[in-house]
Structures are given as C-alpha cells and as structure tokens.
C-alpha cells in the first residue's frame, strides 16, 4: 500500500520535531501537525522563557552583591512588562527557527489540529492523510485541582503572560515548577508564599538537596508552608484573592499560582478511533520501543508519563526515528543517568542516584559532602551557602550520584554527567585536577566520607 507519509507526527514540541527532522534525514516522507505553537511547551511556556525569568529575578542579588566590589548605583527599578515583551519577541524568533528546521529538513508542516481517524489515517483541517507510522508527541498540560474558585487561579501557561507583577503571590505545589516560580516571583520583589501539602518539597530529589534548598529559601525571606493546602479561593471586592486553607486559615494574595502536576494532552485526539491504550494514570501506554498497543502508532515525551524533561523527549524522538528508518543505529534511551537542573534561586543540579535511591537499590554507600560560602560572596553580605554531594558505591568505588545546590549548578553538573555515564569511580574524581579557584573544583577535592 502507498501512504501519503512514512511518518506522521502529531505535535511539534521537542520530541516531535527531533523525530521528524531525523526521520526525514534518513529518507522518510514526514508530516508534522501542530495546533498551538512550534517548539512545544519548552520553547513557549516552559524551560526557555522560565530561564529568562530566572535570569531577570537574579539581578536583584547581582546588584546587591556588586556593592561589595565597589560598585554603586542609583535606586534600581524593575519593569515587568519590558521583560515580558522582550521574552515574547525572543519566543517568536525561536518559533521561526523551529519552522525553518522542519521545512529545511523536507518535513511537511501543517499548523493545525490533527485527529486520528484510525490506526493509519489522520485528519487535518478537513484533509485526510494516510501514514505508515504515526507518532504522538502532544505533550502535557498543567492541572489545577477542582476546588471552589479554581477559575481565579493561574498555571504556568498564564504566568508567562501576566500584564503586571503581582505584589503578593501564593505558589501551590512541591515540584520543580513550583520552586522555580516561587524563586522568580520572590526575586522580583513579590511577597511570596510557597504552599505544599506534604512535609518537604522536591520529592524524589536527594534529601540533603531538599533540606539545603529549604534553608536557603528561608534565609532569603521566602515564606514556606508545608503540610498546607488550599480548600477554596474567593475573589474579594478589591480584586484580591482570599485563599482558605484546609486548616481554616485564610491567606490573601493578588495571584494564586498552581504547579500541582500536568496531564497528558489528549484532547480531541481521536484515540477512541484506535486501539491505543492508556495506563492507570491516563498516559499513553507504550513498550520499551515506544510502540503503543496499536502497532502503527508510537508515542514519546510527556504524553507517556515517564521522565518529563526536554532532553528525554529529544532522546526518545531520536530513538523512534532510528528504529523505524535507521535500525542499525538504534540505541535505547538510558533513563539511569539523566542530568537535571532546577532553576530555583539558588539552582539545583543533579545526575545519577540520590542517597535514598542508592540505598533502596541495595548499594552500600559512602557519602561525600561539602557546604561552603562561595568565594564571590566573601566580599558581600550575602550568606548563601553552596552544597555539593557525591554518592559512591562502597564496594565498587563507582560514583552513583552527583548533587549540587548553588550558582550555575546545572552548568557544573552537565560535565559531571559525562563522567557518571562513563562509569567514573571516586578514585578518578580524586585524581582529577581541579580548576582553581572555582566552586566546581570541590567535586574533585572531597576526600573524607561523611558517613557510610
């Protein structure tokens, strides 16, 4: 049978674009449909604009620290609309780059909604297309709990387009999006409260990292309230919001921001016209090669609910393109050595196993930790402390995990991720010369284990 496309991709986010471009490069006829924005969540309402806002928020610290180095300024002022306008302009530029990447790769780009008609046919703007293979890469969407007054709350989607910086913000959630946006709002001068319904945020991260970030955020003056959750939100006559907590307390704010999870974006996708099955959480069920229960349909990225990170979606997209059109180059994605950054202020960088996960997997561990005040801060009043931690297998000496809380943590941990992927031992770290004076050298100068 002759098909219109060898591969039809639904969703032009990170994973979908990567799969489409490389499949086309391998000689496949590829079509892509995107109903919202080219580049997906990451480029438009995720990692990229968020990092821009984090940079903006950090200038408050930069200006204060500059005094210790002899710099003096007039009164600093911050204009939220200028930042958002500049951010929007850059995102539009990136949208164009993604469009050019696809078109120049020979991909047919359809900027409209695609719906599955069956296992090998999709409909876009009333047109019917056939495809030998279909890839679903539609990503996720933020969820706000179904509580009274939920219509008064915003998610990360809306936060990037606020007309003005709120003076008082309640951030609800305990994941990386919650702590990042709490840092953004707080750094830009908003009175910020972070609410989380459990004991401590960033579940799944190393315990030392979680506790250290808590201490640093509190040192900076952020209001952290754990074991706390909102029961209802009411809009007041003056436009402010009254959030009634489950314990009866009432907190007043100008903005209530929810970061309490994301659902797979499957709306009007036509899955019921196929044999594709969902798991118990509502994500698309796939095997180890991203094939769904419908043999011609594959799925990757946030929509399968594994590791919801842009580089993971990229790797999964590449894996699908290779296995379908260049099988001799296929390599499975390694989910054990995924470097991750949380762009809170201070940043978190981590790769490999946490102490808790290493013990749970049966490793006998040695732990190496260092906490210090960075050299840059010694001429300032800033008391922020950096944390670095290595988790080492006591029997093999292999480094299982690297964790950092401090400036440029993501930049530093990226290099360490190569070492962990290569199987570096603690002896290799010890024998590596440091770059002096840097914070990063601390990872190769920790000698005495703190506990075993």
C-alpha positions as CSV (number, residue, x, y, z in Angstrom):
1,X,0.0,0.0,0.0
2,X,1.2,3.5,-0.8
3,X,0.9,6.1,2.0
4,X,1.0,9.9,1.9
5,X,3.7,9.8,4.6
6,X,6.1,7.2,6.0
7,X,5.8,9.0,9.4
8,X,3.2,11.5,10.6
9,X,4.0,13.3,13.8
10,X,1.2,14.9,15.9
11,X,2.9,17.6,18.0
12,X,5.8,19.8,17.1
13,X,7.4,20.1,20.5
14,X,11.0,19.0,21.3
15,X,10.4,15.2,20.8
16,X,8.2,15.5,17.8
17,X,10.5,17.9,16.0
18,X,13.5,15.8,16.7
19,X,11.8,12.6,15.4
20,X,10.5,14.4,12.3
21,X,13.8,16.0,11.4
22,X,15.9,12.9,11.7
23,X,13.4,10.6,10.1
24,X,13.3,13.0,7.1
25,X,17.1,13.0,7.2
26,X,17.0,9.2,7.0
27,X,15.0,9.5,3.8
28,X,11.4,9.2,5.1
29,X,8.5,11.2,3.9
30,X,7.4,13.1,7.1
31,X,4.5,15.3,8.0
32,X,4.0,17.2,11.3
33,X,0.9,18.8,12.7
34,X,0.9,21.4,15.5
35,X,-2.2,23.2,16.7
36,X,-0.6,25.6,19.2
37,X,3.0,26.7,18.9
38,X,6.1,25.3,17.2
39,X,8.6,24.2,19.8
40,X,6.0,23.0,22.3
41,X,5.9,23.6,26.0
42,X,9.7,24.1,26.4
43,X,10.1,26.9,23.9
44,X,6.8,28.7,24.6
45,X,5.6,28.2,28.1
46,X,8.4,26.1,29.7
47,X,12.1,25.8,30.1
48,X,13.2,28.7,27.8
49,X,11.0,31.6,28.9
50,X,11.3,30.3,32.5
51,X,15.1,30.5,32.4
52,X,14.8,34.1,31.1
53,X,12.6,35.0,34.0
54,X,15.1,33.3,36.4
55,X,17.9,35.4,34.9
56,X,15.7,38.5,35.5
57,X,15.0,37.6,39.1
58,X,18.7,37.0,39.9
59,X,19.6,40.6,39.1
60,X,18.3,41.7,42.5
61,X,21.1,39.6,44.1
62,X,23.7,40.8,41.5
63,X,23.0,44.5,42.2
64,X,23.3,43.9,46.0
65,X,26.5,41.9,45.7
66,X,28.1,44.5,43.4
67,X,28.3,46.9,46.3
68,X,31.0,44.7,47.9
69,X,33.1,45.1,44.8
70,X,33.0,48.9,44.8
71,X,30.0,49.5,42.5
72,X,27.4,52.0,43.4
73,X,24.1,52.5,41.6
74,X,21.1,54.8,41.9
75,X,17.9,53.2,43.0
76,X,17.3,50.1,40.9
77,X,13.9,49.7,39.3
78,X,12.2,46.7,37.6
79,X,9.6,46.8,34.8
80,X,7.8,43.5,34.3
81,X,6.1,44.5,31.0
82,X,9.5,45.2,29.5
83,X,10.8,41.7,30.4
84,X,7.7,40.0,29.1
85,X,7.7,41.9,25.9
86,X,11.4,41.1,25.3
87,X,10.7,37.4,26.2
88,X,7.8,37.3,23.7
89,X,9.9,38.7,20.9
90,X,12.6,36.0,21.5
91,X,10.0,33.2,21.6
92,X,8.6,34.4,18.3
93,X,12.1,34.2,16.8
94,X,12.5,30.7,18.1
95,X,9.1,29.6,16.7
96,X,10.5,30.7,13.3
97,X,13.7,28.8,13.8
98,X,11.7,25.6,14.6
99,X,9.6,26.1,11.4
100,X,12.8,26.5,9.3
101,X,14.4,23.5,10.9
102,X,11.4,21.3,9.8
103,X,10.9,22.8,6.4
104,X,14.6,22.8,5.5
105,X,14.7,19.1,6.6
106,X,12.0,18.3,4.0
107,X,9.2,17.9,6.5
108,X,5.6,18.9,5.6
109,X,4.4,21.3,8.3
110,X,0.7,21.6,9.0
111,X,0.0,24.3,11.6
112,X,-3.4,23.0,12.7
113,X,-5.0,20.3,14.9
114,X,-4.7,16.7,13.8
115,X,-7.1,14.0,14.8
116,X,-6.7,10.2,14.4
117,X,-9.3,8.6,12.2
118,X,-7.9,5.1,12.6
119,X,-4.5,3.5,13.1
120,X,-3.1,4.9,9.8
121,X,-5.1,7.9,9.0
122,X,-5.3,11.5,10.4
123,X,-7.5,14.4,9.6
124,X,-6.1,18.0,9.5
125,X,-8.4,20.9,8.5
126,X,-10.7,18.5,6.7
127,X,-8.0,16.9,4.8
128,X,-7.3,13.1,5.2
129,X,-3.8,11.8,5.2
130,X,-2.5,8.2,5.4
131,X,0.7,7.3,7.2
132,X,2.6,4.0,7.6
133,X,3.6,5.1,11.1
134,X,2.1,7.8,13.4
135,X,3.9,9.3,16.3
136,X,2.0,11.0,19.1
137,X,4.1,13.7,20.8
138,X,1.4,16.1,22.1
139,X,3.0,16.8,25.4
140,X,1.3,17.7,28.7
141,X,-0.9,20.5,30.1
142,X,-1.0,22.0,33.6
143,X,-3.7,20.8,36.0
144,X,-5.5,23.0,38.6
145,X,-7.4,21.0,41.3
146,X,-11.2,21.1,41.1
147,X,-11.8,23.3,44.1
148,X,-14.3,26.2,44.6
149,X,-12.8,29.3,43.0
150,X,-10.3,27.4,40.8
151,X,-11.1,29.9,38.0
152,X,-9.3,32.6,40.0
153,X,-6.0,30.7,39.9
154,X,-3.4,30.6,37.2
155,X,-0.9,28.0,36.0
156,X,2.5,28.3,34.4
157,X,0.8,28.8,31.0
158,X,-0.7,32.1,32.1
159,X,2.2,33.2,34.3
160,X,4.3,33.9,31.3
161,X,1.8,36.5,30.1
162,X,0.8,38.3,33.2
163,X,0.3,42.0,32.5
164,X,1.9,43.1,35.8
165,X,4.0,41.5,38.5
166,X,1.7,40.6,41.4
167,X,2.6,42.2,44.8
168,X,1.5,39.1,46.8
169,X,1.7,35.6,45.3
170,X,0.7,32.2,46.7
171,X,2.5,29.4,44.8
172,X,0.9,26.0,45.4
173,X,2.9,22.8,44.7
174,X,6.1,21.0,45.6
175,X,7.8,20.1,42.3
176,X,10.4,21.9,40.3
177,X,8.0,24.2,38.6
178,X,6.6,25.4,42.0
179,X,10.0,26.2,43.5
180,X,11.3,27.8,40.3
181,X,8.3,30.2,40.0
182,X,8.4,30.9,43.7
183,X,12.0,31.9,43.3
184,X,11.1,34.1,40.3
185,X,8.3,36.0,42.0
186,X,10.3,36.4,45.2
187,X,13.4,37.5,43.4
188,X,11.5,40.2,41.5
189,X,10.2,41.6,44.7
190,X,6.8,40.0,45.2
191,X,5.8,38.8,48.7
192,X,5.8,35.1,48.0
193,X,4.4,32.1,49.9
194,X,5.0,28.6,48.8
195,X,2.4,26.1,50.0
196,X,2.9,22.3,49.7
197,X,0.7,19.6,51.1
198,X,3.5,17.3,52.2
199,X,6.4,17.5,54.6
200,X,9.0,18.8,52.2
201,X,9.2,19.8,48.5
202,X,11.0,18.2,45.6
203,X,10.1,14.6,46.4
204,X,12.4,12.2,44.6
205,X,15.5,14.5,44.9
206,X,18.3,13.7,47.3
207,X,17.3,14.5,50.9
208,X,20.3,16.8,51.5
209,X,19.4,18.8,48.4
210,X,15.8,19.3,49.6
211,X,16.8,20.3,53.1
212,X,19.5,22.7,51.9
213,X,17.2,24.5,49.4
214,X,14.6,24.9,52.2
215,X,17.2,26.5,54.4
216,X,18.4,28.8,51.6
217,X,14.9,29.9,50.5
218,X,14.0,30.7,54.1
219,X,17.3,32.6,54.6
220,X,16.3,34.7,51.6
221,X,13.0,35.5,53.3
222,X,10.6,33.3,51.4
223,X,7.5,32.1,53.3
224,X,7.5,28.3,53.1
225,X,4.4,26.5,54.4
226,X,4.4,22.7,54.4
227,X,1.6,20.4,55.2
228,X,-0.7,23.1,53.9
229,X,-3.2,23.1,51.1
230,X,-6.0,25.4,49.8
231,X,-9.6,24.4,50.2
232,X,-11.2,27.3,48.3
233,X,-10.4,30.6,46.6
234,X,-12.7,33.7,46.8
235,X,-12.3,36.9,45.0
236,X,-12.7,40.0,47.2
237,X,-14.3,43.3,46.4
238,X,-10.9,45.0,45.9
239,X,-9.8,42.3,43.4
240,X,-7.6,40.4,45.8
241,X,-7.9,36.7,46.4
242,X,-8.7,35.1,49.7
243,X,-7.4,31.5,49.9
244,X,-8.9,29.5,52.6
245,X,-6.7,26.6,53.7
246,X,-7.8,23.2,54.8
247,X,-6.8,24.1,58.4
248,X,-9.1,27.1,58.3
249,X,-6.5,29.8,57.9
250,X,-7.1,32.5,55.3
251,X,-4.2,33.9,53.2
252,X,-4.7,37.0,51.0
253,X,-2.9,37.4,47.7
254,X,-3.1,39.1,44.3
255,X,-2.2,35.9,42.5
256,X,-2.6,32.2,43.2
257,X,-0.3,30.1,41.0
258,X,-0.8,26.3,40.8
259,X,2.0,23.9,39.9
260,X,0.5,20.7,41.1
261,X,1.0,18.4,38.2
262,X,0.5,18.0,34.5
263,X,-1.8,15.8,32.5
264,X,-1.2,14.3,29.0
265,X,-2.7,16.5,26.3
266,X,-5.0,14.0,24.5
267,X,-8.0,16.4,23.9
268,X,-9.9,15.6,20.7
269,X,-7.0,13.5,19.5
270,X,-9.3,10.6,18.3
271,X,-7.6,7.9,20.4
272,X,-11.0,6.2,20.7
273,X,-10.8,5.5,16.9
274,X,-7.7,3.4,17.5
275,X,-6.6,0.5,19.7
276,X,-4.2,2.7,21.7
277,X,-4.5,2.0,25.5
278,X,-3.8,4.3,28.4
279,X,-2.2,3.4,31.7
280,X,-3.9,3.8,35.1
281,X,-2.7,7.4,35.3
282,X,-4.1,8.3,31.9
283,X,-0.9,8.4,30.0
284,X,-0.4,6.6,26.7
285,X,0.9,3.0,27.3
286,X,4.0,2.1,25.3
287,X,6.6,-0.7,25.3
288,X,10.3,-0.3,25.6
289,X,10.5,1.0,22.0
290,X,7.6,3.5,22.4
291,X,5.2,1.4,20.4
292,X,1.6,1.6,21.6
293,X,-1.0,-1.3,21.6
294,X,-1.7,-0.2,18.0
295,X,1.4,-1.4,16.1
296,X,1.5,1.5,13.7
297,X,1.2,4.2,16.4
298,X,4.1,5.3,18.6
299,X,4.2,7.9,21.5
300,X,7.0,9.8,23.2
301,X,7.6,12.6,25.7
302,X,5.3,13.9,28.3
303,X,2.4,12.1,26.9
304,X,3.8,8.8,28.0
305,X,4.4,10.0,31.6
306,X,7.9,8.6,32.1
307,X,10.5,11.4,32.6
308,X,9.0,14.7,31.7
309,X,12.1,16.6,30.6
310,X,13.0,18.1,27.2
311,X,16.3,16.2,26.7
312,X,14.5,12.9,27.4
313,X,11.8,13.7,24.8
314,X,14.7,14.6,22.4
315,X,16.3,11.2,23.0
316,X,13.1,9.3,22.7
317,X,12.3,11.1,19.4
318,X,15.7,10.2,18.1
319,X,15.2,6.6,19.2
320,X,11.9,6.3,17.3
321,X,13.4,7.8,14.1
322,X,16.3,5.4,14.2
323,X,14.4,2.3,14.9
324,X,11.9,3.0,12.1
325,X,14.3,4.3,9.4
326,X,17.9,3.6,10.5
327,X,17.6,0.5,12.7
328,X,21.3,-0.3,12.5
329,X,21.9,2.9,14.5
330,X,19.2,2.3,17.1
331,X,20.2,2.7,20.8
332,X,17.9,2.6,23.7
333,X,17.5,5.6,26.0
334,X,19.4,5.4,29.3
335,X,17.0,6.6,32.0
336,X,19.5,6.0,34.8
337,X,21.9,8.9,34.0
338,X,19.6,11.8,33.3
339,X,21.2,15.1,34.4
340,X,18.6,17.5,35.8
341,X,18.6,21.2,36.8
342,X,16.1,23.0,38.9
343,X,16.4,26.8,38.3
344,X,15.4,27.8,41.7
345,X,17.5,30.6,43.3
346,X,19.9,29.0,44.2
347,X,20.0,26.5,41.4
348,X,20.0,22.7,41.8
349,X,21.9,20.4,39.6
350,X,21.8,16.6,39.9
351,X,22.7,13.5,38.0
352,X,22.5,9.8,38.9
353,X,21.1,8.3,42.1
354,X,20.1,10.1,45.3
355,X,21.3,8.7,48.5
356,X,17.9,7.3,49.2
357,X,17.6,5.6,45.8
358,X,21.0,4.1,46.0
359,X,20.3,2.5,49.4
360,X,16.9,1.3,48.1
361,X,18.7,-0.4,45.2
362,X,20.8,-2.3,47.7
363,X,24.1,-0.3,47.4
364,X,26.3,0.1,50.4
365,X,27.1,3.8,50.1
366,X,29.8,6.3,51.0
367,X,28.7,9.9,51.1
368,X,30.9,12.9,50.5
369,X,29.5,16.4,51.2
370,X,30.8,19.9,51.2
371,X,29.0,23.1,52.2
372,X,30.7,26.4,51.8
373,X,30.2,30.1,51.1
374,X,31.3,30.8,47.5
375,X,34.4,33.0,47.0
376,X,32.3,35.6,45.1
377,X,30.2,36.2,48.2
378,X,33.1,36.8,50.7
379,X,33.2,40.5,49.9
380,X,29.4,40.8,50.3
381,X,26.8,40.5,53.0
382,X,25.2,37.5,51.2
383,X,25.3,34.4,53.4
384,X,24.1,31.9,50.8
385,X,25.9,28.6,51.1
386,X,26.6,26.0,48.3
387,X,26.0,22.3,48.8
388,X,27.9,19.6,46.9
389,X,27.4,15.9,47.4
390,X,28.7,12.6,45.9
391,X,27.0,9.3,46.5
392,X,29.5,6.5,46.0
393,X,29.2,2.7,45.9
394,X,31.4,1.5,48.8
395,X,32.2,-1.8,47.1
396,X,33.0,-0.8,43.5
397,X,34.0,2.8,44.3
398,X,31.8,3.9,41.4
399,X,30.2,7.3,41.7
400,X,26.4,6.8,41.7
401,X,25.2,10.3,42.1
402,X,26.3,13.9,42.0
403,X,24.2,16.7,43.6
404,X,24.7,20.4,43.9
405,X,22.7,23.4,45.2
406,X,24.4,26.7,44.3
407,X,25.2,29.1,41.5
408,X,25.4,27.6,38.0
409,X,24.7,24.1,39.4
410,X,23.2,22.9,36.1
411,X,26.3,24.1,34.1
412,X,28.6,22.3,36.5
413,X,26.7,19.0,36.7
414,X,26.4,18.7,32.9
415,X,30.1,18.0,32.8
416,X,29.9,15.5,35.7
417,X,27.1,13.7,33.8
418,X,29.7,12.6,31.2
419,X,31.9,11.2,34.0
420,X,29.0,9.2,35.5
421,X,27.9,7.9,32.2
422,X,31.4,6.7,31.6
423,X,31.4,4.9,34.9
424,X,33.9,7.1,36.8
425,X,35.0,5.9,40.2
426,X,35.7,8.1,43.2
427,X,39.4,7.5,42.6
428,X,39.0,9.0,39.2
429,X,37.4,12.1,40.8
430,X,40.2,12.2,43.3
431,X,42.9,12.0,40.7
432,X,41.4,14.7,38.5
433,X,42.9,18.1,38.9
434,X,40.6,21.0,39.9
435,X,40.3,24.3,38.2
436,X,41.3,26.8,40.9
437,X,39.7,28.9,42.2
438,X,36.2,27.6,41.3
439,X,33.3,26.1,43.1
440,X,33.4,23.2,40.7
441,X,36.8,22.0,41.9
442,X,35.1,21.0,45.2
443,X,33.7,17.9,43.4
444,X,37.3,16.6,42.9
445,X,38.7,17.6,46.3
446,X,36.3,15.9,48.7
447,X,38.4,13.3,50.4
448,X,36.8,12.2,53.7
449,X,33.4,10.4,53.6
450,X,30.8,12.0,56.0
451,X,29.0,8.7,56.7
452,X,28.7,5.2,55.2
